[in-house]
Amino acid sequence: MRGSFENFGRLSRFILRRERIMSTTWIVCLAAFSIGLANGMSTMFDDAARQALAVTLQNPGIIAMMGNVYGVNNYTVGAMYSNTMLIWVIIVVAVMNIFFVIRHTRGDEEKGRTEMIRSLPTGRLAVLHATMKVAFLVNLILALVTGLGIAALGIESMGFEGSMLYGAALGVSGFVFAAIAALFSQLSSSSRGAMGYSFLVLGALYMLRAVGDIGNETLSLISPLGLIQRAQIYVENHWYPVIIVLFEGLVIAAIAYALNAVRDIDQGFIPAKPGRREASLFLRSPFGLAWRLLRNSLILWIIVMFVLGASYGAVLGDIESFVAESEFYQMILGVNSEYSGAEMFASFVSTIAALLCLVPLLTAVLKPHNEEKEGRTEQVLACPVSRRKYLTGYVVLDFAVSILLQFATAAGLYVSASVVLEEPIAFSLLLNSSMVYLPALWVMIGVAVLLIGVLPKAAGVIWGYFAFSFFTALMGRMISLPEWLPKLSPFGHIPQLPVDSISWATLAILTVIAGVLTAVGFVFYGKRDVSA
């Protein structure tokens, strides 16, 4: 077997070099977020607010979203932090690992890089082994930086052992999803399929944990997401869930290794579904092509936003008393005596949901740029299709989906709130609270199109602008920011319904700006070289 791993060390160093910016950025951002939020929670919540939050978190809807609540009798900052943040940070870490592994395994196979490497004196398993080795190292560094960073804050209820356990929980959870991605990189015959299956498993494990936490402990323990929460970080500090999840990751990785050893390059164990001999009239159009490439992910995101809205709507029945007892939530919601706490919380949820909607929207509008980098755009433009018409298919689809995503969020909130509230919130109010963000979403799409047309090599900058918008829109409610800073984002100009009145002039100006940015992007895209 030694020959199977030949030169994996050199490949590991090569992957580290390729990942020096991407993975470093992920680690810094995740660690800084975890450390910064821990420090913020220690100062924003007093004892009474934490105890009030503990009562609210025992709602079945909240348990389904975030897991069981531990340490409620003495709800410390550490217990609150672990209960409310662990599952969400793990999901982000899982996404990071899925992207990482598939990029260096199935993704490189599709681009022909693996075949070129295999033509050199490298072992059959060298590429996969190097990828998993670096993935383990990245997760280990993330665990150490996060754990040591939180421990260095010196928060009374967040001691060294608990902080290191928190970091370890992130690390082993990330590794198990790296192993899952490696497994589907062998099973699927394409990177898109491997990505889809990996995210499907992530969603299924999350739902399995949610169902188990509500009514069946066994189901929750089957899911790594449920098992890792049994560590009861900052409460009991159990290490056995970390060891078990790490063992699960090693077993899944071993299966991936075994499949990789017998699989032909560019092939998968799950056969690709054969397409039609001739494309339909719809598929022959740029819009049809865009829809065909993006439909699965966009439909999934519409469902996700509906479920997210419904999950938050399930807690509206308890939110009134909680807001009344928490100065922190009164601050971030901007409580107004004319409106109920449920209405104010629904408005806050609309803000979060609109920001999350940018993830699929920006991913979709950047798709033609990614296709261009992979050399597939030339094949389309070789047909009687103009560049602007080709780009139109993606942009029109993106604008249409933005409306559906906002509608799905409002519908989910309404359906769930109608069950738990004696006096349901009017659907028109929820719909307006969501739809008012459309001009801001369109401006972000316009900026992305502008970058694709004018500075294609800098198109990724839009994600930095997204991060800035996310920070100012949410943290602006919690900390004192200069008044002009949030205004640099289109979200800083959106009224918070129902408290603020709608400024139709502002919304119209944002819409015009979105149109101008998009139009300029189209003009330059039509003029520049495809390979630029």
Salt bridges, closest charged atoms under 4 A:
GLU19 OE2 - ARG103 NH2 2.73
GLU19 OE2 - HIS104 NE2 2.66
ASP47 OD1 - ARG50 NH2 2.19
ASP108 OD2 - ARG18 NH1 2.86
ASP108 OD1 - ARG113 NH1 3.18
GLU109 OE1 - ARG106 NH1 3.40
GLU109 OE2 - ARG263 NH2 2.58
ASP213 OD2 - ARG209 NH1 2.58
ASP213 OD1 - ARG230 NH2 2.99
GLU217 OE1 - ARG230 NH2 3.03
GLU371 OE2 - LYS367 NZ 3.47
GLU371 OE2 - ARG376 NH2 3.03
GLU372 OE2 - ARG528 NH1 2.82
GLU374 OE2 - LYS111 NZ 3.38
